[in-house]
Each structure stands twice: as C-alpha cells, then as structure tokens.
Amino acid sequence: MNSQVANYNHKQYPTFEDFGDCNMVGANGSSGYFRVDWFTPDGLSTWGDGRTIILGTDGYIELRKYVDIAREKSGGHVYLVNHEGEFHFDVSGKIGYPYFGELILDCLNRTEIAMTQDHAFKAAELRLVAQRDAQFIEGVS
C-alpha cells in the first residue's frame, strides 16, 4: 500500500535511512505493518527490541523476543489475549531457533527446509519494491 523512510538522527550522512515502515495488504485481504529503525534508547537493557503483534478478530498475540520491558531482562515472552482472558507464556529456552540453522543448511545444501526459494525471492522482491517506492520524509530535524 505504501512505505516511507527517513533519516531522523544521522544528518552527517544525508543518504542514510535510519527509519522505514511499510503497510501491506495480502491477496486474502489480511493487512500488515512492518517497521525497522536504528533507535535503541540507552536505558534499554539490550541492543534492539524485537516485537511482533498479531491482531485478529477474536484476540491478539504479542511476541517479545529480546526483553520484556520494565518487567524482565529476559526474552522469549508470548502474550495471548482472547475471549477467555489474558495469558503469559515464558518460552525462553523451550522452543529454540531452528529456522536460522535450517536456512543456513538450505543455502549450503540447496534444499528448501526453512523456506522455499519462491518464498525467499518473493520476500526479497517485496522489500525491494517497498524500498523503491518509499516516500522520503523530508525536513526532519
């Protein structure tokens, strides 16, 4: 649908983009919002903050990958809210990270365990289109 980029905090590098976001609508009508930025406050206990929020008509799930801000310095937290209540699951050390190892093995072995090549190429294409079509936010100081 749209994408935008900006250089909010690195004016000494005029072509650098330290912020970007994108709104998408899938073929089935589902929508998504993605944001990437280079901003980590000094007070955060880790470098970066990976969060995913999945909203549905009957509830939502929030994944906190690296830190549960102002609560625990550990990551691996899953929050679920639905019609039955609010739930927290500490999944740290319980689920692992098989995807990254499988992706490396896919590259080495020319297999498609982590994801198909079609999927990887489509994801890369979408990133390139979002970057190409992004509106640059001007005048940010």
C-alpha positions as CSV (number, residue, x, y, z in Angstrom):
1,M,0.0,0.0,0.0
2,N,2.7,2.4,1.0
3,S,6.2,2.8,2.5
4,Q,8.3,5.6,3.9
5,V,11.8,6.1,5.0
6,A,13.6,8.9,6.9
7,N,17.0,10.0,8.3
8,Y,16.0,11.1,11.7
9,N,19.2,11.0,13.6
10,H,22.2,10.8,11.2
11,K,22.3,14.2,9.4
12,Q,26.0,13.9,8.8
13,Y,25.1,11.0,6.4
14,P,22.4,12.6,4.2
15,T,21.6,9.4,2.2
16,F,21.4,7.2,5.3
17,E,18.0,5.9,6.3
18,D,17.6,5.1,10.0
19,F,13.8,4.5,9.8
20,G,11.5,2.7,7.5
21,D,8.0,1.3,7.6
22,C,5.5,-0.3,5.2
23,N,1.8,-1.1,5.1
24,M,0.8,-4.2,3.1
25,V,-2.4,-6.0,2.1
26,G,-2.2,-9.7,1.2
27,A,-4.1,-11.5,-1.5
28,N,-6.5,-12.8,1.1
29,G,-7.3,-9.3,2.5
30,S,-5.1,-9.6,5.6
31,S,-3.1,-6.5,6.3
32,G,0.3,-6.0,7.9
33,Y,2.5,-3.2,9.1
34,F,6.3,-3.5,9.3
35,R,8.8,-1.1,10.9
36,V,12.5,-1.1,11.1
37,D,14.6,1.5,12.8
38,W,18.0,2.1,14.3
39,F,16.7,3.6,17.6
40,T,17.6,1.9,20.9
41,P,17.3,4.1,24.0
42,D,20.4,4.0,26.3
43,G,18.1,2.8,29.1
44,L,17.1,-0.4,27.3
45,S,18.8,-3.5,28.7
46,T,19.6,-5.0,25.3
47,W,20.5,-3.7,21.9
48,G,17.3,-3.6,19.9
49,D,13.8,-4.7,20.7
50,G,12.2,-7.3,18.5
51,R,8.4,-7.5,18.9
52,T,5.7,-9.0,16.8
53,I,2.0,-8.3,17.3
54,I,-0.6,-10.4,15.5
55,L,-4.1,-8.9,15.7
56,G,-7.2,-11.0,15.0
57,T,-10.9,-10.6,15.3
58,D,-11.0,-12.7,18.4
59,G,-7.8,-11.6,20.2
60,Y,-4.2,-10.9,19.7
61,I,-0.7,-12.4,20.3
62,E,2.4,-10.4,21.2
63,L,5.8,-11.9,21.0
64,R,8.7,-10.2,22.9
65,K,11.9,-11.7,21.5
66,Y,14.7,-10.0,23.4
67,V,13.3,-8.3,26.5
68,D,10.1,-7.8,28.4
69,I,10.5,-4.1,29.0
70,A,10.3,-2.8,32.6
71,R,9.5,-6.4,33.8
72,E,12.2,-8.9,32.9
73,K,15.6,-8.6,31.1
74,S,14.9,-12.0,29.5
75,G,13.3,-12.5,26.2
76,G,11.1,-15.3,25.0
77,H,7.7,-14.0,26.2
78,V,4.4,-14.6,24.5
79,Y,1.2,-12.8,25.5
80,L,-2.2,-14.0,24.3
81,V,-5.4,-12.1,24.9
82,N,-8.7,-13.7,23.7
83,H,-12.3,-14.0,24.9
84,E,-11.2,-16.3,27.7
85,G,-8.7,-13.9,29.3
86,E,-5.1,-12.7,29.3
87,F,-2.3,-15.2,29.3
88,H,1.5,-15.0,29.5
89,F,3.9,-17.8,28.4
90,D,7.6,-17.7,29.2
91,V,9.0,-19.7,26.3
92,S,12.7,-18.8,26.9
93,G,14.8,-21.9,26.3
94,K,11.8,-24.0,25.4
95,I,11.4,-23.6,21.7
96,G,14.9,-22.9,20.2
97,Y,15.7,-21.2,16.9
98,P,15.5,-23.9,14.3
99,Y,14.8,-21.5,11.4
100,F,18.2,-19.9,11.2
101,G,20.2,-23.2,11.2
102,E,17.8,-24.6,8.7
103,L,18.2,-21.5,6.5
104,I,22.0,-21.8,6.5
105,L,21.7,-25.5,5.7
106,D,19.3,-24.6,2.8
107,C,22.0,-22.3,1.4
108,L,24.7,-24.9,1.7
109,N,22.8,-27.9,0.6
110,R,20.4,-26.2,-1.9
111,T,17.4,-27.5,-0.1
112,E,14.1,-25.8,0.9
113,I,13.6,-26.9,4.5
114,A,13.4,-23.4,6.2
115,M,11.5,-21.9,3.2
116,T,11.1,-22.4,-0.5
117,Q,13.2,-20.4,-2.9
118,D,9.9,-18.9,-4.3
119,H,9.0,-17.7,-0.9
120,A,12.5,-16.2,-0.3
121,F,12.5,-14.5,-3.7
122,K,9.0,-13.0,-3.2
123,A,10.0,-11.7,0.3
124,A,13.1,-10.1,-1.3
125,E,11.0,-8.6,-4.2
126,L,8.6,-7.1,-1.7
127,R,11.4,-5.5,0.2
128,L,12.9,-4.1,-2.9
129,V,9.5,-2.7,-4.1
130,A,8.9,-1.1,-0.7
131,Q,12.3,0.5,-0.8
132,R,12.0,1.7,-4.3
133,D,8.5,3.2,-3.8
134,A,9.2,4.6,-0.3
135,Q,8.3,8.2,0.3
136,F,11.2,10.0,1.9
137,I,10.1,12.0,4.9
138,E,11.7,15.5,4.4
139,G,12.5,18.2,6.8
140,V,13.0,16.0,9.8
141,S,15.3,17.6,12.4
